[in-house]
């Protein structure tokens, strides 16, 4: 492993093997490549040591000087170092307690039914009045809450993925590259049908196009959706009941004891 580029080659092989199993590893893959470049620059000979890993972990690009950040960076190396042990048994695996515990996943904001009613009403009132934009966001937010979709899953639905007759959504190649079908409540089917009918008056429809589109007939981007949601959240004056500073759009998909079973609409 002492030759320049050797650790980068090992990381590439590791990522390729994991991705064949369905893991995307976009962010963690970039972090691992950063680690590999650091090790190759050292031209280290012999097995990988915890000392090298902790030195790299402290050098996060933001220079926060935060042990919790170092702990998260070090935690990303643990699966990779276990992989390396099959080639170099003396490879050390970092202990999770070196920098203290990593921050646990924060509690989401669990929406009550009235909050979702208010959100859809606010989306319905978006401008231009009578245009496609209000209907797009009202239906998008409603189907995320009703069907428990991730935001990216809802945004990436195509026209062909929405089967109104059978009342099914086909969600393709999402987490771990898996696809699934979701049965819908009749009220959700009705809301999707109304949106589809309204959309025909604004844009030309093809089987390949995204189901949720802008006024120009183009698919939505995640940043665009996040901006609209943030503006509505501020307008509604919500206070977070979870661990984050503000209620998040992705929290809409979390189930709760009062989970909405029907699609609430203001049309």
Order of alpha helices (4+ residues) and beta strands (2+ residues): alpha-alpha-alpha-alpha-alpha-alpha-alpha-beta-beta-beta-alpha-alpha
